[in-house]
């Protein structure tokens, strides 16, 4: 059975370890004539921990029902949500 974490625990955890980012991005469409440039906003919510804490991030992901988990070459585990619908 998957463990669901209480919302107040997640809230406190995010307060200490999480971050929200709003990024202004530039995208060049190389496949189109004249290679037009587009600008857009990208949002992200993330929590990054040591790799041995990945299980906790998996429980947070299960509880929230969205996001993805990735591992870095530095041995860090990162939970992130980039979809504005989520």
NORUR-V501925 format. One record per residue. N is the residue number from 1. RES is the residue in three letters. PSI is psi in whole degrees, 0 to 359 (none if undefined). OMEGA is omega in whole degrees, 0 to 359 (999 if undefined). D_CENTER is the distance of its C-alpha to the mean C-alpha in whole Angstrom. Layout:
# NORUR-V501925
n = <N N>
res = <RES RES>
psi = <PSI PSI>
omega = <OMEGA OMEGA>
d_center = <D_CENTER D_CENTER>
This chain:
# NORUR-V501925
n = <1 2 3 4 5 6 7 8 9 10 11 12 13 14 15 16 17 18 19 20 21 22 23 24 25 26 27 28 29 30 31 32 33 34 35 36 37 38 39 40 41 42 43 44 45 46 47 48 49 50 51 52 53 54 55 56 57 58 59 60 61 62 63 64 65 66 67 68 69 70 71 72 73 74 75 76 77 78 79 80 81 82 83 84 85 86>
res = <UNK UNK UNK UNK UNK UNK UNK UNK UNK UNK UNK UNK UNK UNK UNK UNK UNK UNK UNK UNK UNK UNK UNK UNK UNK UNK UNK UNK UNK UNK UNK UNK UNK UNK UNK UNK UNK UNK UNK UNK UNK UNK UNK UNK UNK UNK UNK UNK UNK UNK UNK UNK UNK UNK UNK UNK UNK UNK UNK UNK UNK UNK UNK UNK UNK UNK UNK UNK UNK UNK UNK UNK UNK UNK UNK UNK UNK UNK UNK UNK UNK UNK UNK UNK UNK UNK>
psi = <135 141 129 131 137 143 323 329 314 318 313 322 316 324 324 327 349 169 153 135 142 116 138 119 154 133 126 125 91 335 352 151 145 4 66 152 133 145 143 163 143 135 153 139 131 152 127 128 174 152 329 355 13 324 321 318 325 322 321 316 315 316 316 335 27 174 181 159 134 157 136 166 339 0 19 147 136 124 129 150 123 353 127 336 327 none>
omega = <181 181 175 182 179 182 181 175 179 180 179 179 178 179 182 189 186 175 175 181 173 187 175 188 175 181 178 179 183 184 180 177 180 176 182 180 179 176 179 177 178 180 177 169 184 171 179 182 173 182 180 175 182 181 177 178 177 177 177 179 179 181 182 178 179 175 179 179 178 178 180 177 179 179 180 174 185 172 180 175 181 182 178 177 180 999>
d_center = <24 21 20 19 18 20 18 19 18 14 15 17 15 12 15 16 12 10 9 9 10 12 13 16 17 20 20 24 25 27 29 30 34 34 30 29 26 23 21 18 15 12 9 6 5 4 7 9 12 15 15 18 16 13 16 14 11 12 14 12 10 14 14 12 13 9 6 6 8 9 12 13 17 17 17 13 11 7 5 1 3 6 9 11 13 11>
